[in-house]
Amino acid sequence: MIKHNFWDILVWVVLVGIVLWLILKAMGLINTPLLLEYAPYFGIAYVVGWNVHKLNNISDSVNKFEKFKDETIKEIHNLKLNCTKNHK
């Protein structure tokens, strides 16, 4: 089961809201003041910021895995060296 946090859900709500607003605006069903005309752009800016945050978290995780991989390779190499020294 996929676990969604509050921010993931909020992003989807914002995206659905933007799409609905754009559809209703294109159909001429809503007329909004000029200030609200820019609301979708603020929503898009939020979504972009959220994606950057998620990418940073993923990048940090990948870096941790790479460090773990390098440390594991060094440990295995040291174990091999110890085994060959003790075996002789």
C-alpha atoms as one frame of an Amber mdcrd trajectory, in Angstrom:
protein
   0.000   0.000   0.000   1.353   3.415  -0.940   1.648   5.838   1.934   0.812
   9.457   1.067   1.672  12.310   3.341  -0.214  15.571   3.727   1.966  17.421
   1.209   1.477  14.792  -1.513  -2.281  15.015  -1.108  -2.166  18.816  -1.070
  -0.287  18.843  -4.377  -2.944  16.679  -6.024  -5.712  18.904  -4.639  -3.927
  21.976  -6.013  -3.459  20.364  -9.423  -7.106  19.271  -9.635  -8.196  22.762
  -8.567  -6.059  24.381 -11.262  -7.380  22.069 -13.962 -11.004  22.637 -12.918
 -10.498  26.391 -12.751  -8.883  26.439 -16.210 -11.713  24.365 -17.713 -14.426
  26.546 -16.175 -12.553  29.715 -17.182 -12.141  28.480 -20.772 -15.855  27.705
 -20.954 -16.662  31.193 -19.717 -18.571  29.895 -16.710 -16.535  31.899 -14.230
 -15.370  35.465 -14.218 -12.715  36.240 -11.685 -11.069  39.449 -10.568  -7.596
  40.150 -11.911  -5.957  39.105  -8.647  -7.522  35.648  -8.891  -6.425  35.336
 -12.498  -2.950  34.658 -11.133  -4.024  31.961  -8.654  -3.100  29.059 -10.976
   0.401  30.478 -11.335   0.811  30.494  -7.559  -0.462  26.923  -7.498   2.003
  25.913 -10.182   4.824  27.614  -8.245   3.824  25.568  -5.188   3.836  22.333
  -7.177   7.256  23.137  -8.652   8.627  23.855  -5.177   7.163  20.600  -3.901
   8.791  18.666  -6.736  12.169  20.282  -6.059  11.834  19.327  -2.387  10.976
  15.727  -3.305  13.919  15.549  -5.722  16.273  16.839  -3.027  15.053  14.135
  -0.640  15.540  11.466  -3.302  19.001  12.821  -4.090  19.960  12.654  -0.404
  18.763   9.048  -0.240  20.751   8.102  -3.340  23.871   9.743  -1.901  23.445
   7.760   1.334  23.108   4.527  -0.644  26.224   5.338  -2.675  28.191   6.015
   0.507  26.890   2.748   2.008  27.869   0.902  -1.178  31.405   2.323  -1.101
  31.833   1.471   2.587  30.539  -2.045   1.987  32.944  -2.570  -0.912  35.848
  -1.446   1.296  34.765  -3.813   4.070  34.487  -6.749   1.684  37.891  -5.923
   0.222  39.413  -5.826   3.722  37.770  -9.151   4.585  39.164 -10.719   1.424
  42.629  -9.423   2.278  42.368 -10.810   5.810  41.153 -14.175   4.527  44.018
 -14.504   2.027  46.584 -13.477   4.693  45.196 -15.961   7.205  44.873 -18.719
   4.624  48.559 -18.640   3.645
